[in-house]
C-alpha cells in the first residue's frame, strides 16, 4: 500500500500543459475535466495495486498504464512512495515517448 504520492516536476508540467491545451483549444472544458478525473482515478488504482502497470523495457522500476483513448501515465515505486513521473499522448510520434 502506498503511503505517499509525489509528482515529479516533469509530470506536473506535462499534466498542466494537457489541461491548459484542453481548456484553450478543445471544443469545451469537458475534455479537461475528463482527463483530470481519469488521472486521479488511475493514481488511486495504482496506489492500491502498484504492480498493475506494465514495466517499461530497459528500466528497472519504471511502469506505465494506458488510460483514456490516448494517454500513458509513467510511474515508479520506491518503498511505499509512488512517484508520478510523466504522461504521454500516444498520438505523438513514438520516438517522443519519454521512456
N, C-alpha and C positions, 0 to 999 in steps of 0.2 A: 504494500500500500504506500502510496506517495504521501510524503509529509509536507513537501514544499514544491511549488512550481515557479520556475524562473524563466523569463523570456530573455533571449539574447537581444542585443541592440539591433542586429540584422533582422530578426524575426519581427520585432516591434515596428521597425521601419517599413518592411515589406507589407505587414498587416495594415498599417496606417495608409500606405500608398494604394492598396487594393480598395480599402474603404473609401478613400478620397476620390479615386477614379470612378468608383461606382456611384458616388453621390453627384459628381460633376458631369459624367459622360453617359451614364446608363439612362434608360428611359425613366426610371423612377428610383426612389430610395429603397425599394423592395429588395433589390439585389444586395445592397449593402447590409440591410437588416438580416437577410437570409444567410449571407456569408458570416456575419458576426455570430449569429446564433449557432450555426453549424460548427464554427471553430470551437466555441466553448462547449458544445455537445461532445465533440471529438476529444477535447482535452479532458473532459470529465470521464469519458470511457477509457482513455489511456491511463488516467490516474488510478483507475480501478484494476486495469489489466495492462500493465506496461509492456508486456511482450506481444501484444496483439498486432503490432505493426510488422512489416517486413523489414529485414535487415538490408541496409544499403551495401551493395557489393564494394569491397575494398576498404571498408571501415570496420572497426571492432564493435563499436557501441551505437552507431547511428542507425535509427529506424525511421520508417515513414509509413503513413497511411494515406490512402486516397479518400477524398470526400467531395461531395457535390459532384458536378459533372467534370470539372476541370482543375481540381486543386490537389496538391500533395502537401502534407504537413510533416516536417522533419523534426525529430526529437531524439534525445538520448537520456539515459538514466545514469546517475551517479549516486550510489547508495539509495537513499529514499528521496532524492531530489530529482525532479523531472525538469529537463531543460528543453524549452521550445526553441528550436534552432533556426528554422526558416520555413518559408512557404514557396511553392512553385505552381505557376499556372501552366498546365500541360499543353495549352495551345501555343506556347512558345516553342522555339527550336530546341530539340533535346540537348544540344551542346550547351545551352544556357542553364541546364539543371545544376543546382549547387553541389550535389554530391554524386 
